[in-house]
Amino acid sequence: MLYSLVLLLFLFAVMQGFVRTIVYFWNWLSHGDRLDENDVERAQAALEESEDVLARELSRANGRRGLARVFARWQASSEAVDEYLDHLRLSWYQIIILFFVGSMGGLLIEEVWMLVTAGLTENRVGLVWGPFSPLYGFGAVLLTVLCFELRAHAARNWQIFLLAAAVGGLLEQMTGWGMEALFNAESWTYEYLPDHITKWVAWRFLVFWGLLGLAWCRAVMPRLLYTIGMPTSRRQAVFVTLVAVYLVADIAMTLVCFDRKTNRDAGVPAANAFERWVDTNYDDEFISSRFQNLTIADEGTRA
């Protein structure tokens, strides 16, 4: 009992330190040489107007008591976020961060889901480097772009739900089909489910995508975009550019590894020094341990 308590306290301290480090680093990025003066002025004006809205709404909320006050303060922060988003224009800066966060957050949700529902603790990453699942990253980006547009037209919850379900189903279908067509690989299949629509799409998971998208667009996306904000310093631009380069390299390297895995299974030898390096450092054992839910269809065995 004492050991468990100490372990929990230690984990809490580690998480708290990690969060503080991220906050400090994020604040550090916002300082330094400024970007274009017009961009900086627009970002500062949006922030100032949202803070004015927050101050006004909080003054009203302070007159309430109990749960009504808590709800009013939450509503005040939501009004401030909405005011900020009215001035925000989505750009590559927000898109890259959304992909980064969505890839990690989606992977975490999937692994927790598999642990709770099936008792599985397998590694379900989608790229060779880092804890990323690009399927969720692309989903987060597509949902954000589409829902940001729907926000301007006051879309209803059922419309967002249907859109999210369609986006999720389309991503699963395209990803599953692409892996099979290009690499004879399979990371999941719903054929064993009675409600499957195709090999990679099932009704229950369309509902899951719809609910996830609704939660993302109503609760997560607005505050995440508010937190990300608009770039004002060169440090921010350089950092996000480096993240983008890393992600592109990660995706490209993953495709190369899958391609070489397929060619090795077909008996095709490496054609150059780079492919020999890939075969040495990203061999079948690496693929098997890294992508634990991956199956090579032709072999019927784990990769």
N, C-alpha and C positions, 0 to 999 in steps of 0.2 A: 504493500500500500504506500509506504513512504517512498519507495523507489519510483512508483508511478507518478506520485505527486511531484517529486523532484524533476522527473523527466518532462512532465507537462509544463512546469515552471521554466525549465530550460528551453523547451520548444517555443514557449511564449516569448521569452527574452530574445531568442534568435529571430523570430518573426518580427518582433518590434524593432530590433536593430536593422533588419533587412528593409523594413518599410521606411524607417528614418533615413537610411542610406539612399534609397530611391528618391525620397522627397528632397534630400539635400542635393543630390545629383541633378534632379530636374530643375531645381531653383538655380543651380550653378549654370545650367545650359542657357537659361533665360538672360544671363548677363553677358557682358562682352560687347564686341562690335555689333552695331545694329545693321539690320537689313534696309531695304528701300524705305525712305521716310514715309511714303504714303501707306505702305503696309503696316508700319509701326503705328502710325496715327489711327488707322482703322481699327487695329487690334486694341489699342488703348481706349479708343472711344467706345467700342463695344463693351469692354470690361467696365468702364466707368458707368455706362448706362445700366448695365446689369446690376452693379453694386448699388446704384440709386434705387432701383426697383426693389432690391433685397432690403435695403434700409427702410423704405416706405412700408413694405409688407410686414416686416418684423415689428415695426412700431404698432401696427394693428394687432399682430398676434400676441404681443405682450399684455394686452388687455384681457386675454382669456386665461382660463385655468384648466389644470388637469390634462386629460387626453385631448381636449379641444385645442389647448395651446400647442401641444406637440404636433397635432395635425396641421395647425395653422402655420407653424414654423416650417414644416416640411413643404407646405403649399407655397410659402414665401420663397423658399429656395428654388422650387420648381418654376415659379414666375420669373425669377432672376435668370435661370438657365434658359428659359424660352426667349427672354429678351436678348440674351447673348447670341443664341442660335439664329435669331432674326437678322443678325449682322454677319453671320459666318458664311463664308463661301468655301465649300469643300475643295481641297487641293491635294496634291500628291503627299503633302506633309501629313495630313490626317489619315489618308488612305493607307500609307505604309504602317503607321502606328496601329491602326485598326486591324490590319492583317496580322501584325505581330502579336497583338493582344488576343485577337480572335483565335489564332492558331494554337496558342498556349491554353487559353481558357476553355476552348472546345475540347481539346485533348484531355484536360483535367476532368471536365464533366463526363466525357465518355468513359474514362477509366474508373471514375467513381460509380457511374451507372453500371458498368460491367461487374464491378466488385459487389455492389448491392444486389443486383438482380441475378447474377450467375455465379458469384463467388470467384470470378477470374481476376487475377492480378497481372495479366500479361501486358507487355509493353506494346502500345498501340500508336506509336509515333508514325508519321508519314514521310519524314525526311531523314537523311543520313546524319545530319548534324543538328543537335539541339532538340528541345522538347516541343516540337511543332507538328500540327496536323493541318496541312494546307487546305483541306476540304473545308474546315471551319473558318479558316482565314478568309478564303474566297467568299464563303457564305456571309461572314460578318461584313465584308466590304460591299457585296451586292445588296444585302439588306439595308445597309446604311445609306447607300446611294439612292436606292429606290424609296426607302421610307423617309429620307430627308426631303425628297420631292413630294411625297404624299403628305408630309407634314404641312406643306404650304397650302394644300387643298383640304386640310382638316379631315383626313381619312379616318374612317371608323375602325373599331377593333376587328370586326369580322373581315374587313378588307385587308388589313395588315396580316391577319391570321392566314387567309387564303394565299396572299402573296408570298409569305414566308414558307408555307407548305410547298408551293410551286417551285420556289427557288431551291429549297432543300432537296426536293425530289429530283429536280433537273440536275443538280450538282452530283447527287449520288448516282444517277443513271449515267451521266457523262463520264464520271470518274471510274465507275465500275466497268463500263464498256471499254473505256480507253485502256485500262490496265489489262483487260483480257485480250483486246485486239492487238495491242502493241507488244505486250510482254508475256502473254499467256499466264498472267498472274491474277490472283483473287485474294482480296483482303476481307471480304464479307459476302454473304449471300443470304437472301431471304426466301429462297425457294422452299425451305422447310416450314415456313409460316403459312397458315391457312389464308391469311389476308394479303399475300404478296401480289403485287401488280406485275412486276418484272423480276428478274433475278436480283436486282439491286434496289428495288423500291417496294415498300409495303405501306399499307394504309396506316398502321399504328405509328410508323415512323414519320409519315407525313403529318400526323397530328402532333407528334413530338416536335418536328421542325416548326409547325405553326405556332405552338405554344412558346417554344424557345425564341422564335422571331418576334412574337408579340411582347415577350418580356424584354427582349433586347431593344426593341424600338421604343417602348413606352418607359422603361425604367433604366436600362443600362446605357443605351446610345446617347441620349441627351446629356447626361452627366459626364459620360466619358468624353464626348466632344468638347464639353465645357472645360474639363480638366486638361485635355490636350491643348485646346486653344488654338491660336494662330501664331505662327512663328514670328518672332521679333528680333532674334539675334542670329549671327552667323554660326554660333556654336550649335544651336538647334538644327539649323539647316544641314550642317556638316554631319552631325550625329545621325540624323534620320537618313541622310544619303548613304552613310556607311552601313546602316541597318538594311537599307534597300539592296545595296550591293551584296551584302552577306546572304540575304534571303534568295536573291537571284542565283548566286553561286550554289547555295544549298539545294535549290530546286533542280538546277542544271546537273549537279553532281549526282543527285538521286536518280535522275533519268538515265545518266550514263551508267550508274551501277546496275540498274534494272536491265538496261540494254545488254551489258556485258554478261549478266547472269543468264539472260535468255540465250545469248550466243554461246556461252560455255555449255549450257545444257544441250544445245544443238551441235556441239563439237566444233564450233568455229573458233580458231585460235586468235589470240591478240594480234592486231595488225601493226601496232607501233609501240613505242616506248611508253606512251601515256596509258594505253590499254593494258599493257603488262603491269604497270604500276597499280592500276585499278584492280586487276586480278589478284595482285599480291596483297594489297591493303584492304580491299573490300571483297573478300572471297565469299564462298557459299556459307562458311561458318559465321562470318560477320552479318550477312543478310539474314540468316536464320535467327541469330540472337537479337538483332536490331528490330526486325519486323516480324514479331512473334505470331501475328495473326495472318501472315502472308502465306498463300498456298500457290504452288506452281501447278496449274491445271493439268498440263500434259502428264506430269509425273504422278499427280495425286498424292504428293507428299509435301511436307513442310519445306519451305525454301531453305 
